[in-house]
Each structure stands twice: as C-alpha cells, then as structure tokens.
C-alpha cells in the first residue's frame, strides 16, 4: 500500500484503473466508480487520498461479491445434477 505522500492523481488513476475503476477529477472534486456503471454513480469526495482508499475498498468488495455469486452458481449447478 502506498503512503499518502507518494500519491499523485496520475498514479491513483492508473492503479484504480488496474482494479477496474475510473478516477475523475473536476473542479476540485474526485469521483471513483466501477467501470461499466452509470455516469451518475460512484463515490464523490474532495480528497484524493480518500478517493484512492475508497476505490481500493470498492474493488475488494466487487471481488468478494463475484466470489459469492460464483460459489452460489456452482452450488446450484451441483444441486440440479
């Protein structure tokens, strides 16, 4: 995990992009959202560090949700057999 002092907008945007998120900056406000979600959705803040930290958590939550869905799907498939 990087330190707050090491964080630039460019670096945060690149790292969040690798996690499947976008980071936008407009008029002193940052928005983080999962790629593929509606433009109005996401997390808004005026602090870059907060945006970065929240984006990392959003990515982790998305990965956990995908694992649960996959496990549920696998369980349903084996029950149906």
NUBA-320492 format. One line per field, with one value per residue (C-alpha): residue in one letter; x, y, z. Coordinates in steps of 0.25 Angstrom, whole numbers. Layout:
type: [A	...]
X: [X	...]
Y: [Y	...]
Z: [Z	...]
//
This chain:
type: [X	X	X	X	X	X	X	X	X	X	X	X	X	X	X	X	X	X	X	X	X	X	X	X	X	X	X	X	X	X	X	X	X	X	X	X	X	X	X	X	X	X	X	X	X	X	X	X	X	X	X	X	X	X	X	X	X	X	X	X	X	X	X	X	X	X	X	X	X	X	X	X	X	X	X	X	X	X	X	X	X]
X: [0	6	7	-1	11	14	0	-2	-14	-8	-3	-16	-24	-14	-15	-30	-31	-24	-34	-46	-49	-49	-44	-48	-45	-54	-53	-46	-55	-51	-61	-58	-67	-66	-64	-78	-87	-95	-88	-96	-92	-79	-73	-70	-60	-51	-39	-30	-26	-40	-44	-32	-35	-50	-46	-38	-49	-59	-50	-49	-64	-66	-57	-63	-77	-72	-67	-80	-88	-79	-80	-95	-95	-86	-95	-108	-102	-97	-111	-118	-110]
Y: [0	13	25	38	46	37	39	47	48	41	29	28	28	17	8	9	6	-7	-10	-8	6	20	33	46	60	72	86	81	68	54	43	28	18	4	3	0	7	19	32	38	26	26	32	47	54	66	58	50	40	38	35	25	18	17	12	0	-4	-3	-13	-22	-22	-25	-37	-42	-41	-48	-60	-61	-61	-71	-80	-79	-82	-95	-99	-98	-105	-117	-118	-118	-130]
Z: [0	-4	6	5	2	-10	-17	-29	-37	-49	-40	-33	-46	-52	-40	-39	-54	-52	-41	-51	-46	-52	-45	-50	-45	-48	-41	-28	-27	-29	-34	-33	-40	-45	-60	-67	-56	-59	-60	-48	-39	-31	-19	-19	-10	-10	-4	-14	-3	1	-13	-15	-2	-5	-19	-13	-4	-15	-23	-12	-9	-24	-24	-11	-18	-30	-22	-14	-27	-33	-21	-21	-36	-34	-23	-30	-42	-34	-27	-40	-45]
//
